[in-house]
Amino acid sequence: MKLYPLLSLIAGLVCFSFASIVMFKGKENKKNRSFFLATVLTGIWTLFPFLTSLPKNNSLALTIARILYFFAAFVPTAWYYFMINLLEIEINKKKIAFFIFISLIFAPLSFTPLLVKGVSRFVPNFYPQAGKLYFLFIIFFLIVFSEIILRLYQVFKNATGYRKSQILYVCAAYTAGAVSGALHFFAVYTGKEPIPHDIFIILYPIIITYTITKYRLLDIEVLITRTGIFVSVYTLVLGLPFLFAYSFKNSLINLLGADWWIGPLVLMAFLATAGPFMYIYIQKRTEAILLREQRSYQEALKQAVVGMTRIHSLYKLINFLVDSITVNVRISHSAIYLREAKTGDFTLKDGRNLKKIQPAFLNKSDLLIDRLQKQKDPLLYEEIKRRSEENPDSEFSELEKQMRSLNASVVVACSLDDKLLGLLILGNKFSGKSYTTDDLDIFLLLASGAALAIDNALLYENMEAQVQLRTQELVEVQKQLVHAEKLATVGTLAGGVAHEINNPLTAILTNVQMLLSGDELDKESLEMIEEATKRCKTIVQKLMTFSKKPMESTMMYEINLLEIIQRTVDFLKYQLEQDNISLEVTAGKESYLVIANHDELGQVITNIVLNAKDAIKQIKKSGTVFITILEEENWVKVCIKDEGAGIPNEILNRIFDPFFTTKEVGKGLGLGLSICQSIIEKHKGKIIVESTLNKGSMFTLQLPKFKKRIQ
């Protein structure tokens, strides 16, 4: 058997195989049924070189040729009918009826000399001889093929994305079939066939099968390549032994005698053993080249799954997700919807290249949401649309509408523990290629990783919100404690303040009584009343300033630390004098600039000075508190020293602990020094204590020095 008959057999088997696959996948579909009819008829006609190579005489070969042409008469009509169904355009019943009528004329003519007058030897097979009406048969083919091309062009003009690519594949398939027919007609008239026409017929069913069934396992390039590799390898496996036997038959007979067939058989066994390994090797190498881009973005998406786990911000996460998909897969647009915890509805959170109007939210009761919750597999628009057309009254019609409103070619569910957290919406590929099974597997992996990352991000943000809430609560509690400590300090000063106010009030009362008893106003008495009243006002203002609640946002600004000390000393001086305690302030200059809050630093100094007074009164009836302010390098230091009882070493490291106090019950909250330390640390400073038992203590406040910028 030579090459032409072998290719004829392979092409016929390919046509029958793919026609059966399509019919099996959906015999209720008109597309599938019409493809089966057209491809089976084409396959029968394709078997011409193989079947006519079997008989040894012209008579039997002519009978076979006329039978094959009987079926060939219906090929153009079957092609046209299939194309109308595939393109989903309105069927012109009159035109279909006309084509059927012409086919019915040519079918019986195939058994007469008007169409096939005889056969001629075309080694190793026979070829038909054209009758007088054969040229009309060719014209019929040309008319139908032209009509098909015209219809394809009309649909192609308005098609976009996936549909446009699909039509291009259909054009490629019909072109392959047309070229095959042209080569056959050429051979009928010339007796020569420069290229075996069945090579092109092999491509026709492969491409159309892909287009009809929308295979997701492979892209069309890979499908064609695998088939080409398969045909090439097994043509070699089957063809070489025959070629070997045909070419070296006489030599084999001389060498092996009657057992000459053992040589071709051994060669066939060897090639049959090596064939699968050759096929697998060539297939892998070829697919690696064809799928380089696809494998590249699939690897990038796998890396994105790992990268998402490191992102804690929900905004950054969804931004990263849509960017990764849109850029790496090279699609027209993408979007992500997330479930709202309160309502259960899904809200559009982010997207890329959303040119069309995109719904802002999806209702949790939508059929699309219900479908994705039950079925985790991605939804493909083309598949949903096809099933909707097959069953217009089914749920697929509603699904198709919802996916179209979302501008979605693919919808992928982001689910975690059977809970739908979000949806990934993907547009068409810029390349026009369909989404493969490998793509969908990667999207499922990406969606699973995204669901876990989204859940973690939501948990993290919830934790952050809780931390912020607790922090705010702690700030409020601290403010209340600071205020409570101030009130406690006011209670400590209450006796002294009462004495301080009592003196001017006595003067006011005495002078008012004197004025009331006299007949004339005494100017000197009035001036004394005015002065005493102002003094009371000043004392009350100082007390109110000290005891007021801290502001919601404690501002810090440039202040002179010496002024704060002097004002605090003025406020405390009288009260301390009542206990025979004096205050001495030493400063080397008039200004010590720091960035601080006036009220907070005043509270710190007040608290430490009052502690110093209590420490002195424990062992003496009188004493002095020394306040020294100085600068050292980048710091301003305030040293507050007393001559009191000192602090025992065993409790020295505990004096800044909250609620720790050595005072009697009711005379302190144990918060003073703890609050002082908190305030100084807030000002990015330090508080240091040195103490010697029965000799006194010194507290040093260290604050960063303010440096003016040089203009």
C-alpha positions as CSV (number, residue, x, y, z in Angstrom):
1,M,0.0,0.0,0.0
2,K,1.4,3.4,-1.0
3,L,1.1,6.8,0.6
4,Y,-2.1,8.0,-1.0
5,P,-4.3,5.1,0.0
6,L,-2.8,5.1,3.5
7,L,-3.5,8.8,4.0
8,S,-7.0,8.2,2.6
9,L,-7.7,5.6,5.2
10,I,-6.3,7.7,8.0
11,A,-8.3,10.8,6.9
12,G,-11.5,8.7,6.7
13,L,-10.9,7.2,10.1
14,V,-10.2,10.7,11.6
15,C,-13.5,12.0,10.1
16,F,-15.5,9.1,11.4
17,S,-13.8,9.3,14.9
18,F,-14.4,13.0,15.4
19,A,-17.9,12.9,14.0
20,S,-18.7,10.2,16.6
21,I,-17.1,12.2,19.4
22,V,-19.2,15.3,18.6
23,M,-22.4,13.2,18.2
24,F,-21.7,11.5,21.5
25,K,-21.2,14.8,23.3
26,G,-24.6,16.2,22.3
27,K,-26.8,14.3,19.8
28,E,-29.8,16.5,20.8
29,N,-28.0,19.6,19.5
30,K,-28.5,20.6,15.8
31,K,-24.8,21.7,15.6
32,N,-23.6,18.3,16.6
33,R,-26.1,16.4,14.4
34,S,-25.3,18.5,11.3
35,F,-21.6,18.2,11.9
36,F,-21.9,14.4,12.2
37,L,-23.8,14.3,8.9
38,A,-21.4,16.6,7.0
39,T,-18.2,14.9,8.4
40,V,-19.4,11.3,7.8
41,L,-20.3,12.2,4.2
42,T,-16.9,13.9,3.8
43,G,-15.2,10.9,5.3
44,I,-16.9,8.5,2.9
45,W,-15.8,10.5,-0.1
46,T,-12.3,10.8,1.5
47,L,-11.9,7.0,1.4
48,F,-11.9,7.1,-2.4
49,P,-8.1,6.5,-2.9
50,F,-8.1,3.7,-0.3
51,L,-11.2,1.8,-1.5
52,T,-10.3,2.1,-5.2
53,S,-6.8,0.6,-4.4
54,L,-8.4,-2.6,-3.3
55,P,-10.0,-4.0,-6.6
56,K,-7.9,-5.4,-9.4
57,N,-10.2,-4.6,-12.3
58,N,-11.8,-1.4,-13.7
59,S,-15.4,-2.7,-13.4
60,L,-15.3,-3.1,-9.6
61,A,-13.4,0.2,-9.2
62,L,-16.0,2.1,-11.3
63,T,-18.8,0.7,-9.1
64,I,-17.0,1.8,-6.0
65,A,-16.3,5.2,-7.5
66,R,-20.0,5.7,-8.4
67,I,-21.2,4.7,-4.9
68,L,-18.8,7.1,-3.3
69,Y,-19.9,9.9,-5.6
70,F,-23.5,9.2,-4.7
71,F,-22.6,10.2,-1.1
72,A,-20.3,13.1,-2.3
73,A,-23.3,14.7,-4.0
74,F,-24.7,15.6,-0.6
75,V,-21.4,16.9,0.9
76,P,-21.9,20.6,-0.3
77,T,-25.5,20.7,1.1
78,A,-24.5,19.1,4.4
79,W,-21.6,21.6,4.8
80,Y,-23.9,24.5,4.2
81,Y,-26.5,23.2,6.6
82,F,-23.9,22.6,9.3
83,M,-22.4,26.1,8.8
84,I,-25.8,27.8,9.3
85,N,-26.3,25.9,12.6
86,L,-22.7,26.6,13.8
87,L,-22.9,30.3,13.1
88,E,-26.4,30.5,14.7
89,I,-27.9,32.5,11.9
90,E,-31.4,32.4,10.4
91,I,-31.9,29.5,8.0
92,N,-33.1,30.3,4.5
93,K,-35.4,27.4,3.9
94,K,-35.7,28.1,0.2
95,K,-31.9,28.1,-0.3
96,I,-31.6,24.9,1.7
97,A,-34.3,23.3,-0.3
98,F,-32.6,24.4,-3.5
99,F,-29.3,22.9,-2.5
100,I,-31.0,19.6,-1.4
101,F,-32.8,19.5,-4.8
102,I,-29.4,19.9,-6.7
103,S,-27.9,17.2,-4.5
104,L,-30.8,14.8,-5.3
105,I,-30.2,15.4,-9.0
106,F,-26.4,14.7,-8.9
107,A,-26.8,11.6,-6.6
108,P,-28.5,9.4,-9.2
109,L,-26.4,10.9,-12.0
110,S,-23.3,9.5,-10.3
111,F,-24.4,6.0,-11.6
112,T,-24.4,7.3,-15.2
113,P,-21.6,8.2,-17.6
114,L,-22.9,11.8,-17.5
115,L,-21.1,12.3,-14.2
116,V,-18.6,9.5,-13.9
117,K,-18.0,7.9,-17.3
118,G,-15.3,5.5,-16.1
119,V,-12.1,5.1,-14.1
120,S,-8.4,5.3,-15.0
121,R,-5.5,3.7,-13.2
122,F,-3.7,6.0,-10.8
123,V,-1.1,3.6,-9.2
124,P,-1.9,2.0,-6.9
125,N,-5.5,3.1,-7.0
126,F,-8.1,4.1,-9.6
127,Y,-9.4,7.7,-10.2
128,P,-12.8,8.7,-11.8
129,Q,-13.0,10.0,-15.4
130,A,-15.2,13.2,-15.6
131,G,-18.4,12.9,-17.5
132,K,-20.1,15.7,-19.5
133,L,-21.9,17.1,-16.5
134,Y,-19.0,16.8,-14.1
135,F,-18.1,20.5,-14.5
136,L,-21.6,21.3,-13.2
137,F,-20.8,19.2,-10.1
138,I,-17.7,21.4,-9.6
139,I,-19.7,24.6,-10.1
140,F,-22.2,23.4,-7.5
141,F,-19.3,23.0,-5.0
142,L,-18.0,26.5,-5.9
143,I,-21.5,28.1,-5.4
144,V,-22.0,26.5,-2.0
145,F,-18.4,27.2,-0.8
146,S,-18.8,30.9,-1.9
147,E,-22.1,31.1,0.0
148,I,-20.4,29.7,3.1
149,I,-17.5,32.2,2.9
150,L,-19.9,35.1,2.5
151,R,-21.9,34.0,5.6
152,L,-18.7,33.6,7.6
153,Y,-17.6,37.1,6.6
154,Q,-20.9,38.7,7.5
155,V,-20.8,37.2,11.0
156,F,-17.1,37.9,11.4
157,K,-17.6,41.6,10.9
158,N,-19.8,41.9,14.0
159,A,-18.0,39.3,16.1
160,T,-15.7,40.1,19.0
161,G,-13.3,38.2,21.3
162,Y,-14.0,34.5,21.7
163,R,-16.6,34.5,18.9
164,K,-14.3,36.2,16.4
165,S,-11.6,33.6,17.1
166,Q,-14.1,30.8,16.7
167,I,-15.1,32.0,13.2
168,L,-11.4,32.2,12.2
169,Y,-11.1,28.5,13.1
170,V,-14.2,27.7,11.1
171,C,-12.7,29.5,8.1
172,A,-9.5,27.5,8.5
173,A,-11.5,24.3,8.6
174,Y,-13.6,25.1,5.5
175,T,-10.5,26.3,3.6
176,A,-8.8,23.0,4.4
177,G,-11.8,21.1,3.0
178,A,-12.0,23.3,0.0
179,V,-8.3,22.8,-0.8
180,S,-8.8,19.1,-0.5
181,G,-11.7,19.2,-2.9
182,A,-9.8,21.3,-5.4
183,L,-6.9,18.9,-5.5
184,H,-9.4,16.0,-6.0
185,F,-11.1,17.8,-8.9
186,F,-7.6,18.6,-10.4
187,A,-6.7,14.9,-10.3
188,V,-10.0,13.9,-12.0
189,Y,-9.2,16.0,-15.0
190,T,-5.4,15.6,-15.2
191,G,-4.8,12.2,-13.7
192,K,-2.2,13.7,-11.4
193,E,-2.4,14.8,-7.7
194,P,0.7,16.9,-6.8
195,I,-0.1,16.7,-3.1
196,P,-2.3,14.1,-1.3
197,H,-5.6,16.0,-0.7
198,D,-6.4,13.9,2.3
199,I,-3.7,15.7,4.3
200,F,-6.1,18.8,4.4
201,I,-9.2,16.7,5.1
202,I,-7.5,15.5,8.4
203,L,-7.4,19.1,9.6
204,Y,-11.1,19.8,8.8
205,P,-12.8,17.6,11.5
206,I,-10.2,18.4,14.1
207,I,-10.7,22.2,13.9
208,I,-14.5,22.0,13.6
209,T,-14.7,19.5,16.5
210,Y,-12.8,21.9,18.7
211,T,-15.1,24.7,17.7
212,I,-18.3,22.9,18.3
213,T,-17.6,21.1,21.6
214,K,-15.5,24.0,23.0
215,Y,-12.9,21.6,24.3
216,R,-11.2,23.0,27.4
217,L,-8.5,20.5,27.5
218,L,-6.3,22.0,24.8
219,D,-6.0,25.1,22.7
220,I,-6.5,24.5,19.0
221,E,-2.8,24.7,18.2
222,V,-2.1,21.9,20.6
223,L,-5.0,19.8,19.4
224,I,-3.9,20.1,15.8
225,T,-0.3,19.5,16.8
226,R,-1.1,16.3,18.8
227,T,-3.1,15.0,15.9
228,G,-0.4,15.8,13.4
229,I,2.2,14.2,15.6
230,F,0.0,11.1,16.0
231,V,-0.7,10.8,12.3
232,S,3.0,11.4,11.4
233,V,4.3,8.8,13.9
234,Y,1.7,6.1,13.1
235,T,2.0,6.8,9.4
236,L,5.7,6.0,9.9
237,V,4.8,2.9,12.0
238,L,2.3,1.5,9.5
239,G,3.7,2.9,6.3
240,L,7.4,2.0,6.5
241,P,6.8,-1.8,6.8
242,F,4.6,-1.6,3.7
243,L,7.1,0.6,1.8
244,F,9.9,-1.8,2.9
245,A,7.9,-4.8,1.8
246,Y,7.0,-3.2,-1.6
247,S,10.6,-2.0,-2.3
248,F,12.6,-5.0,-1.1
249,K,10.2,-7.9,-1.7
250,N,12.3,-9.7,-4.2
251,S,15.5,-9.3,-2.0
252,L,13.5,-10.7,1.0
253,I,12.3,-13.7,-1.0
254,N,15.8,-14.5,-2.1
255,L,17.0,-14.1,1.5
256,L,14.2,-15.7,3.5
257,G,12.3,-17.6,0.8
258,A,8.6,-18.3,1.7
259,D,9.0,-16.6,5.0
260,W,9.9,-13.2,3.4
261,W,7.0,-11.5,5.3
262,I,9.0,-11.9,8.6
263,G,11.2,-8.9,7.6
264,P,8.3,-6.4,7.4
265,L,6.7,-7.9,10.5
266,V,9.9,-7.5,12.6
267,L,10.2,-3.9,11.4
268,M,6.5,-3.2,12.2
269,A,6.9,-4.7,15.7
270,F,10.0,-2.6,16.3
271,L,8.3,0.6,15.1
272,A,5.1,-0.2,17.0
273,T,7.2,-0.5,20.2
274,A,9.1,2.7,19.6
275,G,6.0,4.6,18.3
276,P,4.5,5.6,21.7
277,F,7.8,6.8,23.1
278,M,8.4,8.8,19.9
279,Y,4.9,10.3,20.1
280,I,5.3,11.3,23.8
281,Y,8.7,12.8,23.3
282,I,7.8,14.9,20.3
283,Q,4.5,15.9,21.9
284,K,6.1,17.2,25.0
285,R,8.8,19.1,23.1
286,T,6.2,20.6,20.7
287,E,3.7,21.6,23.5
288,A,6.5,23.2,25.4
289,I,7.1,25.6,22.5
290,L,3.4,26.2,21.7
291,L,2.3,26.7,25.3
292,R,5.3,28.8,26.4
293,E,3.1,31.9,27.0
294,Q,0.3,29.9,28.6
295,R,2.7,28.1,30.9
296,S,4.4,31.4,31.8
297,Y,1.3,33.1,33.1
298,Q,0.1,30.0,34.8
299,E,3.4,29.9,36.7
300,A,3.0,33.6,37.5
301,L,-0.4,33.0,38.9
302,K,0.9,30.1,41.1
303,Q,3.5,32.6,42.5
304,A,0.7,35.1,43.1
305,V,-1.1,32.5,45.3
306,V,2.0,32.4,47.5
307,G,2.3,36.2,47.4
308,M,-1.3,36.8,48.6
309,T,-0.7,35.1,51.9
310,R,1.8,37.8,52.9
311,I,-0.7,40.7,52.3
312,H,-2.8,41.7,55.3
313,S,-4.5,44.7,53.9
314,L,-7.8,43.8,52.1
315,Y,-7.5,46.8,49.8
316,K,-4.0,45.8,48.8
317,L,-4.9,42.2,48.4
318,I,-7.8,42.6,46.0
319,N,-5.8,45.2,44.1
320,F,-2.9,42.7,43.8
321,L,-5.4,40.0,42.7
322,V,-7.0,41.8,39.8
323,D,-3.7,43.2,38.7
324,S,-2.1,39.7,38.6
325,I,-4.9,38.2,36.6
326,T,-5.4,41.0,34.1
327,V,-1.7,41.6,33.4
328,N,-0.4,38.0,33.4
329,V,-3.3,36.3,31.6
330,R,-3.7,39.4,29.3
331,I,-7.4,39.7,29.4
332,S,-9.7,42.6,28.5
333,H,-10.9,43.2,32.1
334,S,-11.4,41.7,35.5
335,A,-13.4,42.4,38.7
336,I,-13.9,41.0,42.2
337,Y,-17.0,41.0,44.3
338,L,-16.9,40.2,48.0
339,R,-19.6,39.1,50.4
340,E,-20.9,41.7,52.9
341,A,-20.9,40.3,56.4
342,K,-24.1,42.0,57.5
343,T,-26.4,41.5,54.4
344,G,-24.8,38.5,52.6
345,D,-25.0,40.4,49.3
346,F,-21.9,40.8,47.1
347,T,-20.3,44.2,46.5
348,L,-17.9,45.2,43.7
349,K,-14.6,45.9,45.4
350,D,-12.1,46.4,42.6
351,G,-11.6,45.9,38.9
352,R,-9.4,46.7,35.9
353,N,-10.4,48.2,32.6
354,L,-14.1,48.1,33.4
355,K,-15.3,50.1,30.4
356,K,-18.9,48.9,30.4
357,I,-21.4,49.5,33.1
358,Q,-20.6,47.0,35.9
359,P,-23.3,46.2,38.5
360,A,-22.3,47.6,41.9
361,F,-23.6,44.6,43.8
362,L,-25.1,41.2,43.4
363,N,-28.1,39.9,45.5
364,K,-27.4,36.8,47.6
365,S,-30.6,35.3,46.1
366,D,-29.4,35.6,42.5
367,L,-29.3,32.3,40.6
368,L,-25.6,32.9,39.7
369,I,-24.7,33.1,43.5
370,D,-26.8,30.0,44.3
371,R,-25.1,28.1,41.4
372,L,-21.6,29.0,42.6
373,Q,-22.4,28.0,46.2
374,K,-23.6,24.6,45.1
375,Q,-21.1,24.0,42.2
376,K,-17.5,25.3,42.8
377,D,-16.4,24.8,39.2
378,P,-15.9,28.0,37.1
379,L,-18.8,29.1,34.9
380,L,-17.9,29.8,31.2
381,Y,-20.2,32.2,29.4
382,E,-19.9,30.4,26.0
383,E,-20.9,27.1,27.6
384,I,-23.8,28.7,29.5
385,K,-25.0,30.4,26.4
386,R,-24.9,27.2,24.3
387,R,-26.9,25.3,26.9
388,S,-29.3,28.2,27.2
389,E,-29.9,28.0,23.4
390,E,-30.5,24.3,23.6
391,N,-33.0,24.7,26.5
392,P,-34.4,28.3,26.3
393,D,-36.8,27.6,29.3
394,S,-34.1,26.3,31.6
395,E,-32.2,28.1,34.3
396,F,-29.3,28.5,31.9
397,S,-31.2,31.4,30.2
398,E,-31.2,33.3,33.5
399,L,-27.6,32.4,34.1
400,E,-26.6,33.7,30.7
401,K,-28.4,37.0,31.3
402,Q,-26.6,37.5,34.6
403,M,-23.2,36.6,33.2
404,R,-23.8,39.0,30.3
405,S,-24.7,41.8,32.7
406,L,-21.4,41.2,34.5
407,N,-19.5,41.2,31.2
408,A,-18.0,37.9,32.3
409,S,-16.4,35.3,30.1
410,V,-15.5,33.3,33.2
411,V,-16.8,33.5,36.8
412,V,-14.7,31.8,39.4
413,A,-16.0,31.2,43.0
414,C,-13.7,32.2,45.9
415,S,-14.9,29.7,48.6
416,L,-13.6,28.6,52.0
417,D,-15.1,25.8,54.0
418,D,-18.1,25.6,51.7
419,K,-18.7,29.4,52.3
420,L,-18.7,31.6,49.2
421,L,-16.6,34.7,50.1
422,G,-16.3,36.3,46.7
423,L,-16.4,36.1,42.9
424,L,-13.7,36.6,40.3
425,I,-15.0,38.1,37.0
426,L,-12.7,37.6,34.0
427,G,-13.1,39.0,30.5
428,N,-11.9,37.7,27.1
429,K,-8.2,37.0,26.4
430,F,-6.6,39.6,24.1
431,S,-5.3,36.7,22.0
432,G,-8.9,35.6,21.3
433,K,-8.0,32.1,22.6
434,S,-10.5,30.2,24.8
435,Y,-9.8,29.3,28.4
436,T,-8.3,25.8,28.7
437,T,-8.8,23.2,31.4
438,D,-5.3,24.1,32.6
439,D,-6.4,27.8,32.9
440,L,-9.5,26.9,34.9
441,D,-7.5,24.6,37.2
442,I,-5.1,27.5,37.9
443,F,-8.0,29.9,38.4
444,L,-9.5,27.5,41.0
445,L,-6.2,27.3,42.8
446,L,-5.9,31.1,42.7
447,A,-9.5,31.5,43.9
448,S,-8.9,29.1,46.8
449,G,-5.7,31.0,47.8
450,A,-7.6,34.3,47.4
451,A,-10.4,33.0,49.6
452,L,-8.0,32.1,52.4
453,A,-6.1,35.4,52.0
454,I,-9.3,37.4,52.0
455,D,-10.5,35.6,55.2
456,N,-7.2,36.3,56.8
457,A,-7.2,40.0,55.7
458,L,-10.8,40.4,57.1
459,L,-9.7,38.8,60.4
460,Y,-6.6,41.0,60.5
461,E,-8.5,44.2,59.8
462,N,-11.1,43.1,62.4
463,M,-8.2,42.6,64.9
464,E,-6.8,46.0,64.0
465,A,-10.2,47.6,64.6
466,Q,-10.5,45.8,67.9
467,V,-7.0,46.9,68.9
468,Q,-7.8,50.5,67.9
469,L,-11.0,50.3,69.9
470,R,-9.2,48.9,73.0
471,T,-6.4,51.4,72.6
472,Q,-8.9,54.2,72.5
473,E,-10.6,52.8,75.6
474,L,-7.2,52.7,77.3
475,V,-6.5,56.3,76.3
476,E,-9.8,57.3,77.8
477,V,-9.1,55.4,81.0
478,Q,-5.6,57.0,81.2
479,K,-7.2,60.4,80.8
480,Q,-9.6,59.6,83.6
481,L,-6.8,58.4,85.8
482,V,-4.7,61.5,85.1
483,H,-7.7,63.6,86.0
484,A,-8.3,61.5,89.1
485,E,-4.7,62.1,90.2
486,K,-5.1,65.8,89.6
487,L,-8.2,65.8,91.8
488,A,-6.2,63.9,94.4
489,T,-3.5,66.5,94.2
490,V,-6.1,69.2,94.6
491,G,-7.4,67.5,97.7
492,T,-3.8,67.5,99.0
493,L,-3.6,71.3,98.4
494,A,-7.1,72.0,99.6
495,G,-6.1,73.0,103.1
496,G,-3.3,75.4,101.8
497,V,-5.6,76.9,99.2
498,A,-8.3,77.5,101.8
499,H,-5.8,79.4,104.0
500,E,-4.5,81.3,101.0
501,I,-8.0,82.4,100.0
502,N,-9.1,83.0,103.6
503,N,-6.6,85.9,104.1
504,P,-7.8,88.2,101.2
505,L,-11.4,87.3,102.1
506,T,-10.8,88.4,105.7
507,A,-9.4,91.7,104.4
508,I,-12.3,92.2,102.1
509,L,-14.9,91.5,104.9
510,T,-13.1,93.8,107.4
511,N,-12.9,96.7,104.9
512,V,-16.5,96.3,103.8
513,Q,-17.7,96.4,107.4
514,M,-15.7,99.5,108.0
515,L,-17.2,101.2,105.0
516,L,-20.7,100.2,106.0
517,S,-20.2,101.7,109.5
518,G,-18.8,105.1,108.2
519,D,-20.5,107.9,106.3
520,E,-18.0,108.4,103.6
521,L,-16.3,106.1,101.2
522,D,-12.7,105.3,102.0
523,K,-10.6,105.1,98.8
524,E,-7.7,103.2,100.4
525,S,-10.2,100.6,101.7
526,L,-11.7,100.2,98.2
527,E,-8.2,99.7,96.7
528,M,-7.5,97.0,99.3
529,I,-10.7,95.2,98.5
530,E,-9.9,95.3,94.8
531,E,-6.4,93.9,95.4
532,A,-7.7,91.1,97.6
533,T,-10.4,90.2,95.1
534,K,-7.9,89.9,92.3
535,R,-5.7,87.7,94.4
536,C,-8.6,85.4,95.1
537,K,-9.4,85.3,91.4
538,T,-5.8,84.4,90.5
539,I,-5.7,81.6,93.1
540,V,-8.9,80.1,91.8
541,Q,-7.8,80.3,88.1
542,K,-4.5,78.5,88.9
543,L,-6.5,75.8,90.7
544,M,-9.0,75.4,87.8
545,T,-6.2,75.3,85.3
546,F,-4.4,72.5,87.2
547,S,-7.6,70.4,87.8
548,K,-9.2,70.6,84.4
549,K,-9.7,67.4,82.3
550,P,-7.1,66.6,79.6
551,M,-8.2,67.6,76.1
552,E,-9.2,64.9,73.6
553,S,-6.1,65.6,71.5
554,T,-3.2,66.8,73.7
555,M,-1.3,69.2,71.5
556,M,2.5,69.8,71.8
557,Y,4.2,72.9,70.7
558,E,7.3,75.0,71.3
559,I,7.5,76.2,74.9
560,N,10.0,77.6,77.5
561,L,10.4,75.0,80.2
562,L,11.6,77.6,82.7
563,E,8.2,79.4,82.4
564,I,6.4,76.2,83.2
565,I,8.5,75.7,86.3
566,Q,8.1,79.3,87.5
567,R,4.3,79.2,87.1
568,T,4.1,75.9,89.0
569,V,6.3,77.3,91.7
570,D,4.0,80.3,92.0
571,F,1.1,78.0,92.3
572,L,2.6,75.8,95.0
573,K,4.7,78.3,96.9
574,Y,2.2,79.6,99.3
575,Q,0.8,76.1,100.2
576,L,4.3,74.8,100.8
577,E,5.2,77.8,103.0
578,Q,2.3,76.9,105.2
579,D,4.2,73.6,105.9
580,N,7.5,75.5,106.3
581,I,8.8,74.2,103.0
582,S,10.6,76.6,100.7
583,L,11.2,76.3,96.9
584,E,14.5,77.4,95.2
585,V,14.8,77.5,91.4
586,T,18.2,77.8,89.7
587,A,18.6,78.4,86.0
588,G,21.6,79.5,84.0
589,K,19.6,81.5,81.4
590,E,16.1,82.7,80.7
591,S,14.9,80.3,78.0
592,Y,15.0,76.5,77.7
593,L,13.0,75.5,74.6
594,V,11.4,72.1,74.3
595,I,8.4,70.6,72.3
596,A,5.9,69.7,74.9
597,N,2.4,70.2,76.4
598,H,2.3,72.9,79.0
599,D,-0.4,71.3,81.3
600,E,1.1,67.8,81.2
601,L,4.6,69.0,82.2
602,G,3.1,71.3,84.9
603,Q,1.4,68.2,86.4
604,V,4.7,66.2,86.4
605,I,6.5,69.0,88.3
606,T,3.6,69.5,90.7
607,N,3.4,65.8,91.5
608,I,7.2,65.5,92.2
609,V,7.4,68.7,94.3
610,L,4.4,67.6,96.4
611,N,6.1,64.1,96.9
612,A,9.3,66.0,97.9
613,K,7.3,68.0,100.5
614,D,5.8,64.8,102.0
615,A,9.2,63.2,102.1
616,I,10.7,66.2,104.1
617,K,7.8,66.3,106.5
618,Q,8.4,62.6,107.4
619,I,11.7,63.5,109.2
620,K,11.7,67.3,109.6
621,K,9.5,70.2,110.4
622,S,10.9,72.3,107.7
623,G,13.1,72.0,104.6
624,T,13.8,73.1,101.0
625,V,13.0,71.7,97.6
626,F,15.7,72.6,95.0
627,I,14.8,72.8,91.4
628,T,17.7,73.2,88.9
629,I,17.3,73.5,85.1
630,L,20.2,73.1,82.7
631,E,21.3,72.0,79.2
632,E,23.5,69.1,78.3
633,E,24.2,68.4,74.6
634,N,20.8,67.6,73.0
635,W,18.9,67.5,76.3
636,V,17.2,69.9,78.8
637,K,17.3,68.6,82.3
638,V,15.2,69.5,85.3
639,C,16.6,68.2,88.7
640,I,14.1,68.2,91.6
641,K,16.0,67.5,94.9
642,D,14.6,67.3,98.4
643,E,16.1,66.8,102.0
644,G,13.6,64.1,102.9
645,A,13.4,60.6,104.1
646,G,14.6,59.0,100.8
647,I,13.4,55.8,99.2
648,P,14.5,52.3,100.5
649,N,16.5,50.4,97.9
650,E,14.1,47.4,98.0
651,I,11.2,49.5,96.6
652,L,13.2,51.9,94.4
653,N,12.4,49.9,91.3
654,R,8.7,49.8,92.1
655,I,7.9,53.5,92.6
656,F,6.7,53.9,89.0
657,D,4.4,50.9,89.1
658,P,0.7,51.9,88.9
659,F,-1.2,52.0,92.2
660,F,2.0,51.5,94.2
661,T,2.2,53.9,97.2
662,T,3.9,54.2,100.6
663,K,1.4,56.8,101.8
664,E,-1.4,56.1,104.3
665,V,-4.8,54.8,103.0
666,G,-6.8,57.7,101.6
667,K,-3.8,60.0,101.0
668,G,-2.8,58.8,97.5
669,L,-3.9,56.7,94.6
670,G,-0.4,55.3,93.7
671,L,-0.7,56.8,90.2
672,G,1.3,60.0,90.5
673,L,4.8,58.7,89.5
674,S,3.3,56.2,87.0
675,I,1.5,59.0,85.2
676,C,4.7,61.2,85.4
677,Q,6.7,58.5,83.7
678,S,4.1,58.0,81.0
679,I,4.0,61.7,80.2
680,I,7.8,62.1,80.1
681,E,8.1,59.0,77.8
682,K,5.3,60.5,75.6
683,H,7.6,63.5,75.2
684,K,10.4,61.2,74.2
685,G,12.2,61.9,77.4
686,K,13.4,60.0,80.5
687,I,12.8,60.2,84.2
688,I,15.6,59.1,86.5
689,V,15.6,58.8,90.3
690,E,18.5,58.8,92.8
691,S,17.9,58.4,96.5
692,T,19.8,57.9,99.8
693,L,17.8,56.8,102.9
694,N,17.3,59.7,105.4
695,K,19.3,62.1,103.1
696,G,16.8,62.8,100.3
697,S,16.0,62.0,96.7
698,M,16.6,63.6,93.4
699,F,14.3,63.2,90.3
700,T,15.8,64.2,87.0
701,L,13.5,64.9,84.0
702,Q,15.3,64.7,80.7
703,L,13.6,66.2,77.6
704,P,14.8,66.6,74.0
705,K,16.1,70.1,73.3
706,F,14.3,72.1,70.6
707,K,16.5,73.2,67.8
708,K,15.5,76.0,65.5
709,R,16.0,75.4,61.9
710,I,18.5,77.7,60.1
711,Q,16.7,79.6,57.4
